[in-house]
Amino acid sequence: MKEKLIKAAKKARTRAYVPYSNFAVGAAVLTESGQVYTGCNIENAAYPVTCCAERVAIFNALANGDSAFVEFAVVADTERPVPPCGSCRQVMSEFFDPNMKIHLTNRNEQTKTVTLEALLPFSFNADDMD
């Protein structure tokens, strides 16, 4: 499944809208239904409203009524396997199980598989709002 997700993330990366940074990112998430949802980063001249590929993929699944996430991949043209930004990690913590596999990949197809817990230990979550 890892290879299928990475391939989908690579394809999504080709659709990135990155006229300012030229830093294209693609992401893909697998749900329990077997569906793969993808996302690419979409920039805006007003940088704070830019949306990362990871969040686009997650929100795409949610917008389609699919929220039982199983596995995730993200790809970018980087030296090391690309790590998600802090905002994406926080969104992941809202919807992903702490032990879910997350595959980080780069332009040389080097892949590092981690869990959400490894990416964002001691994360803020809904229990903290009680």
C-alpha positions as CSV (number, residue, x, y, z in Angstrom):
1,M,0.0,0.0,0.0
2,K,2.9,2.3,0.7
3,E,4.0,2.4,-2.9
4,K,0.4,3.1,-4.1
5,L,0.1,6.0,-1.7
6,I,3.5,7.4,-2.7
7,K,2.6,7.1,-6.4
8,A,-0.7,9.0,-5.8
9,A,1.1,11.7,-3.8
10,K,3.6,12.1,-6.7
11,K,0.8,12.5,-9.2
12,A,-1.0,15.1,-6.9
13,R,2.3,17.0,-6.6
14,T,2.2,17.7,-10.4
15,R,-1.0,19.7,-9.8
16,A,0.4,22.0,-7.1
17,Y,-0.2,25.7,-7.5
18,V,3.1,27.2,-6.3
19,P,3.9,30.4,-8.3
20,Y,5.6,32.0,-5.3
21,S,7.8,29.3,-3.7
22,N,8.1,26.8,-6.5
23,F,8.0,24.2,-3.8
24,A,5.5,21.6,-5.0
25,V,4.2,19.0,-2.5
26,G,1.8,16.1,-3.0
27,A,0.0,14.0,-0.4
28,A,-2.3,11.0,-0.3
29,V,-4.3,9.4,2.4
30,L,-5.9,6.0,2.5
31,T,-9.2,5.4,4.4
32,E,-10.8,2.3,5.8
33,S,-13.2,2.3,2.8
34,G,-10.2,1.6,0.5
35,Q,-10.4,5.1,-1.1
36,V,-7.3,7.2,-1.6
37,Y,-7.7,11.0,-1.4
38,T,-5.0,13.3,-2.7
39,G,-4.0,16.9,-2.2
40,C,-1.4,19.3,-3.4
41,N,-0.2,22.6,-1.9
42,I,-2.1,25.7,-3.1
43,E,-0.4,29.0,-2.6
44,N,-1.8,32.5,-2.4
45,A,-0.2,35.9,-2.7
46,A,-1.4,36.4,0.9
47,Y,0.8,33.7,2.3
48,P,-1.2,32.9,5.5
49,V,-4.1,31.6,3.4
50,T,-1.9,29.1,1.6
51,C,-2.9,25.5,2.2
52,C,-0.4,22.6,2.4
53,A,-0.9,19.3,0.4
54,E,-1.3,17.3,3.6
55,R,-4.2,19.3,4.8
56,V,-5.8,19.4,1.3
57,A,-5.7,15.6,1.2
58,I,-7.2,15.2,4.7
59,F,-9.9,17.9,4.0
60,N,-10.7,16.3,0.6
61,A,-11.4,13.0,2.4
62,L,-13.5,14.7,5.1
63,A,-15.4,16.7,2.5
64,N,-16.3,13.4,0.9
65,G,-17.6,12.0,4.2
66,D,-14.6,9.7,4.7
67,S,-12.8,10.1,8.0
68,A,-11.5,6.6,9.0
69,F,-7.9,7.2,8.1
70,V,-5.5,4.3,7.7
71,E,-2.2,5.4,6.1
72,F,-0.7,8.6,4.7
73,A,2.1,9.7,2.3
74,V,3.7,13.0,1.5
75,V,6.2,13.8,-1.3
76,A,8.3,16.8,-2.1
77,D,11.5,17.7,-4.1
78,T,13.7,17.7,-1.0
79,E,17.1,16.3,0.0
80,R,15.7,14.4,2.9
81,P,12.2,12.7,3.2
82,V,9.9,15.7,3.5
83,P,8.6,16.5,7.0
84,P,5.1,18.0,7.4
85,C,4.9,21.5,8.8
86,G,3.6,22.1,12.3
87,S,0.1,23.2,11.2
88,C,-0.3,19.9,9.2
89,R,0.9,17.9,12.1
90,Q,-1.7,19.5,14.3
91,V,-4.4,18.7,11.8
92,M,-3.2,15.2,11.5
93,S,-3.4,14.8,15.3
94,E,-7.1,15.8,15.1
95,F,-7.9,13.0,12.7
96,F,-5.2,10.3,12.7
97,D,-4.5,7.6,15.3
98,P,-1.2,8.3,17.0
99,N,0.2,5.0,15.6
100,M,-0.9,5.5,12.0
101,K,1.9,5.0,9.4
102,I,3.0,8.2,7.7
103,H,5.4,7.8,4.7
104,L,7.7,10.8,4.1
105,T,9.4,10.7,0.7
106,N,11.8,12.9,-1.4
107,R,12.9,13.4,-5.0
108,N,15.3,10.5,-4.7
109,E,12.5,8.2,-3.5
110,Q,14.1,7.9,-0.1
111,T,11.3,7.1,2.3
112,K,11.1,7.4,6.0
113,T,8.0,5.8,7.7
114,V,7.0,7.3,11.0
115,T,4.0,7.5,13.2
116,L,2.0,10.6,14.1
117,E,3.2,10.1,17.7
118,A,6.8,10.4,16.4
119,L,6.0,13.5,14.4
120,L,4.1,15.3,17.1
121,P,4.7,13.9,20.6
122,F,2.6,15.3,23.4
123,S,0.2,17.0,21.0
124,F,-2.7,19.3,22.0
125,N,-6.0,17.4,21.5
126,A,-9.7,17.6,22.3
127,D,-9.1,16.1,25.8
128,D,-7.1,19.3,26.7
129,M,-10.3,21.4,26.1
130,D,-12.2,19.8,29.0
